[in-house]
Amino acid sequence: MATETPETTETAPDETAGYTQPEIDVAGLTRLLDGRYAEMRDLVRKNLVKSADVLEQAETLDIPAFKDLVKDVVVEVAATGQTAVAFPSEYGGSDDTGAAIAAFETMAFGDLSVLIKMGVQFGLFGGAIQQLGTKHHHDAYLTAVISGELMGCFAMTEAGHGSNVQALGTVATYDVETQEFVITTPHDSAHKDYIGNAGRHGELAVVFAQLEIGGTSEGVHAFVVPIRVDGEPAPGVRIEDCGRKMGLNGVDNGRLWFDGVRVPRTALLNRFADVTPTGVYESPIENPNKRFFTMLGTLVLGRVCVGGAGINASKVALAIAVKYAARRRQFDTAPDQPEQLLLDYGQHQRRLFPLLARTYALHFAQEVLASRCHDVFSGVVDDEADRRALESRAAGTKALGTWHGTRTIQECREACGGAGYISKNRFEALKADTDVFTTFEGDNHVLLQLVAKGLLTGYASDFSDLDQLGMVKFVAGTAVDTVLERTNVHKLLERVKDLLPGGDEWDQEAGLLDPNFQEAMFRFREEHMLSGVARRLKRGVDEGMDAGEVFSRVQDHVIATARAHVERLVLDAFVEKVVEMPAGDNKVAMGLMVDLYALTTIEADRAWFMEHGRLTTQRSKAISREINALCRKVRPVAVDLVDAFGIPPEVMRAEELLTWGD
């Protein structure tokens, strides 16, 4: 148990009857959180400690010097083998995607410019070469990429197009006579923008461009293009630094223009498509939309990693805020008594503990996602439907994880008062550097639309081919009956009835902590929302409305449905993890976290449950009372729960907050 945790305040007898405060094994809980990659996470922690001074230097160096320092740290970490694990063994890696995800997540405890620079170099740039290229490209580049000797960029986003990658403006025209591709920025809105590593250090870029052969467009493909030679822009390449940003100023984001830049035919990353010397386009995937989404699907690892980073950044904020509140006193409650500890106030518990529970829940949901990602990328699972489900789950977990990060960091900053506003207490960097996570690797609202598309189409064979308008027509035409049959309210009630205490009697006070009740509430909400979306899409099409207008009118419902689905997946992952735990106090503590996550999620959407007859006002009030009681039970073990994250003190910093009262 943590020594700084004071005795808990008294609670009402009915809340503690039959309840014994758990004695948490912090080291054991850390092992549970670290999972199968504990050794890799420990290596990352050691590397974080070695480079911990980068956090302080970020506040004192000018931006060019800070960018160079971040690059040096990235190269130093690469020398330990940490960044190589996802790559093939013949190039110095260990073919372990799961270990790479664990390493990236854990690096989020430290400076986030270092983290994102690593993500650009080894995840996006190196990952694109590995996943989209073939042996020729692997032999030419991977060893130097893994060591950090060759720095590169992932040049996809343009000023005019971000999420809509299929409409990118950059053009790669094949010249049969010279057997070269000519890379061109045809107009200013087609210039590559916000490209990490482009502003200062990148030598090569994986450039996504529209492939044109003999006047025919074959869609977006990726090419390896030199952007610097001996530190200067390559011929035909114009480079601008993006300038100072809200955060992540150790990452050299830049803009790229191409004016007839010529690269050899072998510069095409040709795993999924190739061009012969005579200009014949070849691909094993005939459908161009399917080919495009297959190429993008290989890059899903970025979304998995960014979501995990957002969750781990939340852990840092919570560790600081909870430990500070266990020391800081404000206002006396009785004459001749010491002032009250912040963490003993019910409102302070309400602010922090539900976020703590959601962080634990998201951690274990991320663990499930990472495991499935590893299985797909390692070839253990090679089913197309599994890949589609992985893409959907990665999109949803990334959206919820990064939104949770921004919310949690802000709440924790406020919970630390004015001290949280001091740079050395870490919140300035956490807030600024994670803000962009909600739009990294796809805007979160767009990603939730991807989740909903999979649900509505049942991950049909042409799921990847469907844009928003195609989805509307598909659901309204061939899929709606299946969706409505599966989500028929009466059948849904029958399915969840056995999960409920007392059968279909939803309004009784008992059973709020029953996991079956919690699951039934989450599942009913998800499937009822899904059926509502399907009905509204069909009704709009049947009434002759334009498909785009139909989608626009139902878009808020689509996003709410996706969020409900992902929140249910998070609950399922958390419950499954706790069920697997051996009996003991750690399991009791995790049970508190499950209940707190489930009930606060229901409480946050209580209006929907009441509108749809799943909650009475009395039962809604009972949920709020139960949440307050759970917070009081969490109070004595709160410091242990954040200590279990295993954040090295050297990178948490915040000495002023964490030594308050010493």
C-alpha positions as CSV (number, residue, x, y, z in Angstrom):
1,M,0.0,0.0,0.0
2,A,1.2,3.5,-0.7
3,T,2.5,5.3,2.4
4,E,1.0,8.7,1.6
5,T,-2.6,7.5,1.6
6,P,-4.4,8.7,4.7
7,E,-7.1,6.8,6.5
8,T,-10.4,6.9,4.6
9,T,-13.2,9.1,5.8
10,E,-16.2,7.4,7.4
11,T,-19.0,6.4,5.1
12,A,-22.6,5.4,5.9
13,P,-22.9,1.9,7.4
14,D,-25.1,0.6,4.7
15,E,-22.4,1.4,2.1
16,T,-19.7,-0.6,3.9
17,A,-21.7,-3.5,5.3
18,G,-20.0,-6.7,4.3
19,Y,-17.3,-4.8,2.4
20,T,-13.6,-5.3,3.3
21,Q,-11.1,-2.8,1.9
22,P,-8.7,-4.6,-0.5
23,E,-5.0,-4.6,0.2
24,I,-3.6,-4.1,-3.3
25,D,-0.5,-5.8,-4.5
26,V,0.8,-2.9,-6.6
27,A,3.6,-4.9,-8.3
28,G,1.1,-7.7,-9.1
29,L,-1.3,-5.2,-10.6
30,T,1.6,-3.7,-12.7
31,R,2.3,-7.1,-14.0
32,L,-1.3,-7.5,-15.0
33,L,-1.3,-4.2,-16.8
34,D,2.1,-5.0,-18.6
35,G,0.7,-8.3,-19.7
36,R,2.7,-10.5,-22.1
37,Y,5.1,-7.7,-23.0
38,A,6.4,-6.8,-19.5
39,E,10.0,-7.2,-20.6
40,M,9.6,-4.8,-23.5
41,R,7.8,-2.3,-21.3
42,D,10.6,-2.5,-18.8
43,L,13.1,-1.8,-21.5
44,V,11.1,1.3,-22.5
45,R,11.0,2.5,-18.9
46,K,14.7,2.3,-18.7
47,N,15.1,4.2,-21.9
48,L,12.7,6.8,-20.7
49,V,14.7,7.3,-17.5
50,K,17.9,7.7,-19.6
51,S,16.4,10.5,-21.7
52,A,14.2,12.1,-19.0
53,D,16.1,15.4,-19.2
54,V,14.4,16.0,-22.6
55,L,11.3,17.0,-20.7
56,E,13.0,19.8,-19.0
57,Q,15.0,20.9,-22.1
58,A,11.8,21.1,-24.1
59,E,11.0,24.2,-21.9
60,T,14.3,25.9,-22.4
61,L,15.7,25.1,-25.9
62,D,14.7,27.0,-29.0
63,I,12.6,25.0,-31.5
64,P,15.4,24.1,-34.0
65,A,17.6,22.9,-31.1
66,F,14.7,21.0,-29.6
67,K,14.0,19.2,-32.9
68,D,17.6,18.1,-33.2
69,L,17.6,16.9,-29.6
70,V,14.5,14.8,-30.2
71,K,16.1,13.3,-33.3
72,D,19.2,12.4,-31.2
73,V,17.0,10.7,-28.6
74,V,15.2,8.7,-31.2
75,V,18.4,7.4,-32.6
76,E,19.7,6.6,-29.2
77,V,16.6,4.6,-28.3
78,A,16.8,2.8,-31.7
79,A,20.3,1.6,-30.7
80,T,18.7,-0.4,-27.8
81,G,16.6,-2.5,-30.2
82,Q,13.3,-1.0,-28.9
83,T,12.2,0.3,-32.2
84,A,13.1,-2.7,-34.4
85,V,10.8,-5.3,-33.0
86,A,7.9,-5.0,-35.5
87,F,10.3,-5.4,-38.5
88,P,11.4,-8.7,-40.1
89,S,14.2,-10.6,-38.4
90,E,16.4,-10.5,-41.5
91,Y,16.7,-6.8,-41.1
92,G,17.3,-6.7,-37.4
93,G,13.8,-7.0,-36.0
94,S,11.8,-9.7,-34.3
95,D,8.6,-9.8,-36.3
96,D,6.6,-8.9,-33.1
97,T,3.9,-6.4,-33.8
98,G,2.4,-6.7,-30.4
99,A,5.7,-5.8,-28.7
100,A,6.0,-2.8,-31.0
101,I,2.6,-1.6,-29.9
102,A,3.4,-2.1,-26.2
103,A,6.6,-0.2,-26.6
104,F,4.9,2.7,-28.3
105,E,2.2,2.9,-25.6
106,T,4.7,2.9,-22.9
107,M,6.8,5.6,-24.5
108,A,3.8,7.9,-24.0
109,F,4.8,8.2,-20.4
110,G,7.7,10.4,-21.5
111,D,8.1,13.3,-23.9
112,L,5.5,13.1,-26.6
113,S,7.6,14.7,-29.3
114,V,10.0,11.8,-29.0
115,L,7.1,9.4,-29.2
116,I,5.6,11.0,-32.3
117,K,9.0,11.3,-34.0
118,M,9.4,7.5,-33.4
119,G,5.9,6.9,-34.8
120,V,6.6,8.8,-38.0
121,Q,10.0,7.2,-38.5
122,F,9.4,3.6,-37.6
123,G,5.6,3.2,-37.8
124,L,4.5,5.4,-40.7
125,F,7.6,5.7,-42.9
126,G,9.2,2.3,-42.1
127,G,5.8,0.6,-41.8
128,A,4.8,1.8,-45.2
129,I,8.0,0.5,-46.8
130,Q,7.5,-2.8,-45.0
131,Q,3.8,-3.3,-45.6
132,L,3.4,-1.8,-49.1
133,G,6.8,-2.6,-50.5
134,T,8.5,-5.9,-51.6
135,K,11.9,-7.4,-51.0
136,H,13.6,-4.9,-53.3
137,H,12.5,-2.1,-51.1
138,H,13.1,-4.0,-47.8
139,D,16.7,-4.7,-48.9
140,A,17.3,-1.2,-49.9
141,Y,15.9,0.7,-46.9
142,L,14.8,-1.2,-43.9
143,T,18.1,-1.7,-42.1
144,A,19.0,2.0,-42.3
145,V,15.4,3.0,-41.3
146,I,15.5,0.7,-38.2
147,S,18.8,2.2,-37.0
148,G,17.6,5.8,-37.6
149,E,20.5,6.4,-40.1
150,L,17.9,7.0,-42.8
151,M,15.2,9.4,-41.7
152,G,12.0,9.6,-43.7
153,C,8.4,10.9,-44.1
154,F,4.9,9.6,-44.7
155,A,3.6,12.0,-47.2
156,M,-0.1,11.4,-47.5
157,T,-2.1,14.4,-46.2
158,E,-2.5,17.4,-48.5
159,A,-3.8,20.9,-47.9
160,G,-6.9,20.1,-49.8
161,H,-7.5,16.5,-48.7
162,G,-6.9,14.8,-45.4
163,S,-9.4,12.1,-44.5
164,N,-10.6,11.7,-48.2
165,V,-7.4,10.0,-49.3
166,Q,-8.9,8.7,-52.6
167,A,-9.2,12.3,-53.8
168,L,-5.5,13.3,-53.3
169,G,-4.2,15.7,-55.9
170,T,-0.5,14.8,-56.3
171,V,0.1,13.0,-59.6
172,A,2.6,10.3,-60.5
173,T,2.7,10.0,-64.3
174,Y,4.6,7.0,-65.9
175,D,7.1,7.9,-68.6
176,V,7.5,4.7,-70.8
177,E,10.5,6.0,-72.6
178,T,12.6,6.6,-69.4
179,Q,10.8,4.0,-67.3
180,E,10.3,6.7,-64.6
181,F,7.5,8.1,-62.6
182,V,7.1,11.9,-62.7
183,I,5.9,13.2,-59.4
184,T,4.0,16.6,-59.7
185,T,2.0,18.9,-57.4
186,P,-0.5,20.1,-60.0
187,H,-1.9,23.0,-57.9
188,D,-1.2,24.5,-54.5
189,S,-4.0,22.7,-52.6
190,A,-2.3,19.4,-53.6
191,H,0.9,20.1,-51.7
192,K,1.7,17.7,-48.8
193,D,1.0,19.3,-45.5
194,Y,1.8,18.6,-41.8
195,I,4.3,15.9,-42.8
196,G,6.4,14.7,-39.8
197,N,10.2,14.6,-40.5
198,A,9.8,16.8,-43.6
199,G,10.7,20.1,-42.1
200,R,14.2,19.3,-41.0
201,H,15.5,15.8,-41.0
202,G,13.8,13.6,-43.7
203,E,15.8,12.4,-46.6
204,L,13.1,10.2,-48.3
205,A,9.3,10.3,-48.3
206,V,6.7,7.7,-49.1
207,V,4.5,9.9,-51.3
208,F,0.9,8.9,-52.0
209,A,-0.1,10.1,-55.4
210,Q,-2.6,9.4,-58.2
211,L,-0.9,7.0,-60.6
212,E,-1.5,7.9,-64.3
213,I,-0.5,5.7,-67.2
214,G,-1.2,6.8,-70.8
215,G,-3.8,9.2,-69.6
216,T,-5.6,6.6,-67.5
217,S,-5.8,7.0,-63.7
218,E,-5.2,3.8,-61.6
219,G,-5.9,5.5,-58.3
220,V,-3.7,6.3,-55.3
221,H,-0.4,4.5,-54.9
222,A,2.7,5.0,-52.8
223,F,6.2,5.9,-54.1
224,V,9.6,6.3,-52.5
225,V,10.8,9.8,-53.4
226,P,14.0,11.6,-52.3
227,I,13.3,15.0,-50.7
228,R,16.8,15.9,-49.6
229,V,20.3,15.4,-50.9
230,D,23.2,16.2,-48.6
231,G,20.8,18.1,-46.3
232,E,19.4,20.4,-49.1
233,P,16.1,20.0,-50.9
234,A,16.3,17.5,-53.8
235,P,16.0,18.9,-57.4
236,G,12.3,19.7,-58.0
237,V,11.4,19.5,-54.4
238,R,10.3,22.6,-52.3
239,I,10.2,22.3,-48.6
240,E,8.7,24.6,-45.9
241,D,8.6,24.1,-42.2
242,C,5.1,24.3,-40.7
243,G,6.4,26.6,-38.0
244,R,5.4,26.7,-34.3
245,K,2.5,24.4,-33.4
246,M,0.2,24.1,-30.4
247,G,2.4,21.3,-29.2
248,L,4.8,18.6,-30.4
249,N,7.3,21.3,-31.4
250,G,10.1,18.7,-31.2
251,V,8.6,17.1,-34.4
252,D,9.7,18.8,-37.6
253,N,6.4,19.0,-39.5
254,G,6.8,20.4,-43.0
255,R,5.2,21.0,-46.4
256,L,6.3,19.4,-49.7
257,W,5.8,20.5,-53.3
258,F,7.0,18.4,-56.3
259,D,7.8,19.9,-59.7
260,G,8.4,17.1,-62.1
261,V,10.5,15.0,-59.8
262,R,11.6,11.8,-61.5
263,V,12.0,8.5,-59.7
264,P,12.7,5.1,-61.2
265,R,10.0,2.6,-61.9
266,T,11.1,0.5,-58.9
267,A,10.2,3.5,-56.6
268,L,6.6,2.3,-56.7
269,L,5.8,0.3,-53.5
270,N,4.5,-2.7,-55.4
271,R,3.1,-5.2,-53.0
272,F,-0.4,-4.8,-54.3
273,A,0.2,-3.3,-57.8
274,D,3.0,-2.9,-60.3
275,V,3.7,-1.3,-63.6
276,T,5.8,-3.2,-66.2
277,P,8.6,-1.5,-68.1
278,T,6.3,-1.1,-71.1
279,G,3.6,0.6,-69.0
280,V,1.2,-2.2,-68.3
281,Y,-0.6,-1.9,-65.0
282,E,-0.9,-5.2,-63.0
283,S,-2.5,-6.0,-59.7
284,P,-3.8,-9.2,-58.1
285,I,-6.7,-7.2,-56.8
286,E,-9.0,-6.3,-59.7
287,N,-11.4,-4.0,-57.9
288,P,-9.7,-0.6,-57.6
289,N,-11.7,0.4,-54.5
290,K,-10.8,-2.9,-52.8
291,R,-7.2,-2.4,-53.8
292,F,-7.1,1.0,-52.3
293,F,-8.6,0.0,-49.0
294,T,-6.4,-3.1,-48.8
295,M,-3.4,-0.8,-49.1
296,L,-4.7,1.5,-46.4
297,G,-5.7,-1.5,-44.2
298,T,-2.0,-2.5,-43.9
299,L,-1.4,0.9,-42.1
300,V,-4.0,0.4,-39.4
301,L,-1.1,0.0,-36.9
302,G,-0.9,3.7,-36.6
303,R,-4.4,4.1,-35.3
304,V,-3.8,1.3,-32.8
305,C,-0.7,3.0,-31.5
306,V,-2.1,6.5,-31.3
307,G,-5.1,5.3,-29.3
308,G,-2.8,3.5,-26.9
309,A,-0.7,6.6,-26.5
310,G,-3.7,8.7,-25.6
311,I,-4.7,6.2,-22.9
312,N,-1.2,6.1,-21.4
313,A,-1.0,9.9,-21.4
314,S,-4.2,9.8,-19.3
315,K,-2.4,7.6,-16.8
316,V,0.3,10.2,-16.3
317,A,-2.2,13.0,-15.7
318,L,-4.2,10.8,-13.3
319,A,-1.1,9.7,-11.4
320,I,-0.1,13.3,-10.8
321,A,-3.6,14.5,-9.8
322,V,-4.5,11.6,-7.5
323,K,-1.2,11.6,-5.7
324,Y,-1.4,15.4,-5.3
325,A,-4.9,15.2,-3.9
326,A,-3.8,12.6,-1.4
327,R,-1.4,15.2,0.1
328,R,-3.0,18.6,-0.5
329,R,-5.3,20.0,2.1
330,Q,-8.1,22.6,1.8
331,F,-10.5,23.9,4.4
332,D,-11.1,22.5,7.9
333,T,-14.3,20.5,8.7
334,A,-14.2,20.8,12.5
335,P,-12.5,23.1,15.1
336,D,-9.0,22.0,16.1
337,Q,-8.9,19.5,13.2
338,P,-6.5,19.5,10.2
339,E,-7.8,20.8,6.9
340,Q,-9.4,18.2,4.7
341,L,-7.4,16.3,2.1
342,L,-8.7,17.0,-1.5
343,L,-9.1,13.3,-2.2
344,D,-11.5,13.0,0.7
345,Y,-14.0,15.4,-0.8
346,G,-16.8,13.6,-2.7
347,Q,-16.8,16.0,-5.6
348,H,-13.0,15.5,-6.1
349,Q,-13.5,11.7,-6.1
350,R,-16.3,12.2,-8.6
351,R,-14.0,14.2,-10.9
352,L,-11.1,11.7,-10.8
353,F,-12.2,8.2,-10.0
354,P,-14.6,7.6,-13.0
355,L,-11.8,8.8,-15.3
356,L,-9.5,6.4,-13.5
357,A,-12.0,3.5,-14.1
358,R,-12.4,4.4,-17.7
359,T,-8.6,4.5,-18.1
360,Y,-8.4,0.9,-16.8
361,A,-11.2,-0.2,-19.0
362,L,-9.7,1.4,-22.1
363,H,-6.3,-0.2,-21.2
364,F,-7.7,-3.7,-21.3
365,A,-9.8,-2.9,-24.5
366,Q,-6.5,-1.7,-26.1
367,E,-4.9,-4.9,-25.0
368,V,-7.5,-7.0,-26.9
369,L,-7.1,-4.7,-29.9
370,A,-3.3,-5.0,-29.8
371,S,-3.5,-8.8,-29.6
372,R,-5.8,-9.0,-32.6
373,C,-3.6,-6.6,-34.5
374,H,-0.6,-8.8,-33.8
375,D,-2.4,-11.9,-35.0
376,V,-3.4,-10.3,-38.2
377,F,0.0,-8.8,-39.0
378,S,1.9,-11.9,-38.0
379,G,-0.4,-14.1,-40.2
380,V,-1.9,-16.1,-37.4
381,V,-5.3,-14.8,-38.7
382,D,-5.6,-14.2,-42.4
383,D,-9.4,-13.9,-42.9
384,E,-10.6,-10.8,-44.7
385,A,-13.5,-10.4,-42.3
386,D,-11.1,-10.4,-39.4
387,R,-9.1,-7.7,-41.1
388,R,-12.2,-5.5,-41.6
389,A,-13.3,-6.1,-38.0
390,L,-9.7,-5.1,-36.8
391,E,-9.9,-1.9,-38.9
392,S,-13.3,-1.0,-37.3
393,R,-12.2,-1.8,-33.8
394,A,-8.9,0.1,-34.2
395,A,-10.9,3.2,-35.5
396,G,-13.3,3.1,-32.6
397,T,-10.8,2.5,-29.8
398,K,-8.5,5.2,-31.2
399,A,-11.4,7.7,-31.1
400,L,-12.5,6.9,-27.6
401,G,-9.0,6.6,-26.3
402,T,-7.8,9.9,-27.6
403,W,-11.0,11.8,-26.6
404,H,-10.6,10.3,-23.2
405,G,-7.0,11.6,-23.1
406,T,-7.9,15.2,-23.8
407,R,-10.8,15.1,-21.3
408,T,-8.8,13.4,-18.6
409,I,-5.7,15.7,-18.9
410,Q,-7.9,18.8,-18.7
411,E,-9.8,17.6,-15.6
412,C,-6.6,16.6,-13.9
413,R,-5.0,19.9,-14.6
414,E,-8.0,21.7,-13.0
415,A,-7.9,19.3,-10.1
416,C,-4.4,20.5,-9.3
417,G,-5.4,24.1,-9.2
418,G,-2.8,26.8,-10.1
419,A,0.0,24.4,-9.5
420,G,-1.2,22.4,-12.5
421,Y,-0.6,25.4,-14.6
422,I,3.2,25.5,-14.0
423,S,5.1,24.0,-16.9
424,K,7.4,21.8,-14.8
425,N,4.4,20.1,-13.3
426,R,3.8,18.4,-16.7
427,F,0.3,19.4,-17.6
428,E,1.3,22.1,-20.2
429,A,3.1,19.5,-22.3
430,L,0.5,16.8,-21.8
431,K,-2.3,19.1,-22.9
432,A,-0.5,20.7,-25.8
433,D,1.1,17.5,-27.2
434,T,-2.0,15.2,-27.0
435,D,-4.5,17.7,-28.4
436,V,-3.7,16.6,-32.0
437,F,-4.2,12.9,-31.2
438,T,-7.9,13.4,-31.8
439,T,-7.2,14.1,-35.5
440,F,-4.0,12.1,-35.9
441,E,-4.5,9.0,-38.0
442,G,-8.0,10.2,-38.9
443,D,-10.5,12.6,-37.4
444,N,-12.4,10.8,-34.6
445,H,-15.8,11.6,-36.0
446,V,-14.8,10.2,-39.4
447,L,-13.4,7.1,-37.7
448,L,-16.7,6.5,-35.8
449,Q,-18.5,6.6,-39.1
450,L,-16.2,3.8,-40.3
451,V,-17.2,1.8,-37.2
452,A,-20.9,2.4,-37.9
453,K,-20.5,1.4,-41.6
454,G,-19.1,-2.0,-40.5
455,L,-22.1,-2.5,-38.1
456,L,-24.7,-1.5,-40.7
457,T,-23.2,-3.6,-43.5
458,G,-22.3,-6.6,-41.3
459,Y,-18.8,-6.3,-42.7
460,A,-20.1,-7.5,-46.0
461,S,-17.8,-8.5,-48.8
462,D,-17.9,-5.0,-50.3
463,F,-17.7,-3.2,-47.0
464,S,-14.4,-1.6,-47.8
465,D,-15.6,-0.4,-51.2
466,L,-18.5,1.6,-49.8
467,D,-18.3,5.3,-49.4
468,Q,-20.9,7.2,-47.3
469,L,-23.4,7.3,-50.2
470,G,-22.8,3.7,-51.1
471,M,-23.4,2.7,-47.5
472,V,-26.8,4.5,-47.5
473,K,-27.9,2.7,-50.7
474,F,-26.5,-0.6,-49.5
475,V,-28.3,-0.4,-46.1
476,A,-31.5,0.9,-47.6
477,G,-31.5,-1.8,-50.3
478,T,-30.1,-5.1,-49.3
479,A,-29.0,-4.8,-45.7
480,V,-31.8,-3.1,-43.8
481,D,-34.0,-6.2,-43.4
482,T,-31.0,-8.0,-41.8
483,V,-30.2,-5.2,-39.5
484,L,-33.8,-4.7,-38.4
485,E,-34.4,-8.4,-37.9
486,R,-31.2,-8.6,-35.8
487,T,-32.1,-5.6,-33.8
488,N,-35.8,-6.0,-33.4
489,V,-36.7,-4.4,-30.1
490,H,-39.0,-7.3,-29.0
491,K,-36.4,-9.9,-29.9
492,L,-33.7,-7.8,-28.2
493,L,-35.7,-7.7,-25.0
494,E,-36.0,-11.4,-25.1
495,R,-32.3,-11.9,-25.6
496,V,-31.3,-9.6,-22.7
497,K,-34.1,-10.7,-20.4
498,D,-32.2,-13.6,-19.0
499,L,-29.3,-11.3,-18.2
500,L,-31.5,-9.0,-16.0
501,P,-32.1,-9.6,-12.3
502,G,-35.8,-10.5,-12.1
503,G,-36.2,-11.2,-15.8
504,D,-37.6,-8.3,-17.8
505,E,-38.2,-6.2,-14.7
506,W,-35.8,-3.3,-15.3
507,D,-36.9,-1.0,-12.6
508,Q,-36.0,-2.6,-9.4
509,E,-33.2,-1.2,-7.1
510,A,-31.2,-4.4,-6.8
511,G,-28.7,-5.6,-9.3
512,L,-26.9,-2.5,-10.3
513,L,-23.5,-4.1,-9.7
514,D,-24.5,-7.3,-11.5
515,P,-22.3,-7.5,-14.7
516,N,-25.2,-9.2,-16.5
517,F,-27.4,-6.1,-15.9
518,Q,-24.6,-3.8,-17.0
519,E,-24.0,-5.8,-20.2
520,A,-27.7,-5.9,-21.0
521,M,-28.0,-2.1,-20.7
522,F,-25.0,-1.5,-23.0
523,R,-26.1,-4.1,-25.5
524,F,-29.7,-2.9,-25.6
525,R,-28.6,0.7,-26.2
526,E,-26.2,-0.3,-29.0
527,E,-28.6,-2.5,-31.0
528,H,-31.6,-0.2,-30.5
529,M,-29.5,2.7,-31.9
530,L,-28.3,0.6,-34.8
531,S,-31.9,-0.4,-35.8
532,G,-32.9,3.3,-35.6
533,V,-30.1,4.3,-38.0
534,A,-31.1,1.6,-40.4
535,R,-34.8,2.6,-40.3
536,R,-34.0,6.2,-40.9
537,L,-31.7,5.5,-43.8
538,K,-34.3,3.3,-45.5
539,R,-37.1,5.8,-44.9
540,G,-35.0,8.6,-46.4
541,V,-34.2,6.7,-49.5
542,D,-37.8,5.4,-49.8
543,E,-39.0,9.0,-49.7
544,G,-36.8,9.8,-52.7
545,M,-34.2,11.9,-50.8
546,D,-30.7,12.3,-52.2
547,A,-28.4,9.7,-50.5
548,G,-26.0,12.5,-49.4
549,E,-28.9,14.4,-47.7
550,V,-30.1,11.2,-46.0
551,F,-26.7,10.5,-44.5
552,S,-26.2,14.1,-43.4
553,R,-29.5,14.0,-41.5
554,V,-28.7,10.8,-39.7
555,Q,-25.0,11.5,-39.2
556,D,-25.3,12.3,-35.4
557,H,-27.2,9.1,-34.9
558,V,-24.5,7.2,-36.8
559,I,-21.8,8.5,-34.6
560,A,-23.8,7.9,-31.4
561,T,-24.3,4.3,-32.4
562,A,-20.7,3.7,-33.1
563,R,-19.7,5.2,-29.7
564,A,-22.3,2.9,-28.0
565,H,-20.8,-0.1,-29.8
566,V,-17.2,0.7,-28.8
567,E,-18.2,1.4,-25.2
568,R,-19.8,-2.0,-25.1
569,L,-16.6,-3.6,-26.5
570,V,-14.6,-1.8,-23.8
571,L,-16.9,-3.2,-21.1
572,D,-16.7,-6.7,-22.5
573,A,-12.9,-6.6,-22.6
574,F,-12.7,-5.3,-19.0
575,V,-15.2,-7.8,-17.6
576,E,-13.4,-10.7,-19.4
577,K,-10.0,-9.6,-18.0
578,V,-11.4,-9.4,-14.4
579,V,-13.1,-12.8,-14.7
580,E,-9.7,-14.3,-15.7
581,M,-7.9,-12.9,-12.6
582,P,-7.3,-15.2,-9.7
583,A,-9.3,-14.5,-6.5
584,G,-7.8,-11.8,-4.3
585,D,-7.7,-8.2,-3.4
586,N,-6.5,-7.1,-6.8
587,K,-9.5,-8.7,-8.4
588,V,-11.8,-6.9,-5.9
589,A,-10.2,-3.6,-6.8
590,M,-10.6,-4.3,-10.5
591,G,-14.2,-5.2,-9.8
592,L,-14.7,-1.7,-8.4
593,M,-13.2,-0.2,-11.5
594,V,-15.6,-2.3,-13.7
595,D,-18.6,-1.2,-11.8
596,L,-17.5,2.4,-11.8
597,Y,-16.9,2.4,-15.6
598,A,-20.2,0.7,-16.3
599,L,-22.4,2.8,-14.1
600,T,-20.9,6.2,-15.0
601,T,-21.3,5.3,-18.7
602,I,-25.0,4.5,-18.1
603,E,-25.3,7.7,-16.0
604,A,-23.8,9.8,-18.7
605,D,-26.4,8.6,-21.2
606,R,-29.3,8.3,-18.7
607,A,-31.5,10.5,-20.8
608,W,-31.4,8.0,-23.6
609,F,-32.2,5.1,-21.3
610,M,-35.1,6.9,-19.7
611,E,-36.5,7.9,-23.1
612,H,-36.4,4.3,-24.2
613,G,-38.0,2.9,-21.0
614,R,-34.9,1.3,-19.6
615,L,-34.6,3.5,-16.5
616,T,-37.1,5.1,-14.2
617,T,-36.2,8.3,-12.4
618,Q,-35.9,6.3,-9.2
619,R,-33.5,3.8,-10.7
620,S,-31.5,6.6,-12.3
621,K,-31.1,8.2,-8.9
622,A,-30.0,4.9,-7.5
623,I,-27.3,4.6,-10.0
624,S,-25.9,8.0,-9.0
625,R,-26.0,7.0,-5.3
626,E,-24.2,3.7,-6.2
627,I,-21.5,5.7,-8.1
628,N,-20.9,7.9,-5.0
629,A,-20.6,4.8,-2.8
630,L,-18.1,3.2,-5.3
631,C,-16.0,6.3,-5.2
632,R,-15.8,6.1,-1.5
633,K,-14.7,2.5,-1.7
634,V,-12.0,3.4,-4.3
635,R,-10.7,6.2,-2.1
636,P,-8.4,4.1,0.1
637,V,-6.8,2.4,-2.8
638,A,-6.7,5.2,-5.3
639,V,-2.9,5.9,-4.9
640,D,-2.2,2.2,-5.3
641,L,-4.2,2.1,-8.5
642,V,-2.2,4.9,-10.1
643,D,1.1,3.6,-8.8
644,A,0.3,0.3,-10.6
645,F,0.7,2.1,-13.9
646,G,4.5,1.9,-13.4
647,I,5.3,5.4,-14.5
648,P,9.0,6.2,-13.7
649,P,9.2,9.2,-11.3
650,E,11.9,10.7,-13.5
651,V,9.4,11.3,-16.4
652,M,6.4,12.1,-14.3
653,R,8.3,15.1,-13.0
654,A,5.7,17.4,-11.1
655,E,8.0,17.3,-8.1
656,E,6.2,20.4,-6.7
657,L,2.9,18.5,-6.7
658,L,4.1,15.1,-5.6
659,T,6.1,16.3,-2.6
660,W,3.5,18.7,-1.3
661,G,3.6,18.7,2.5
662,D,7.0,16.9,2.8
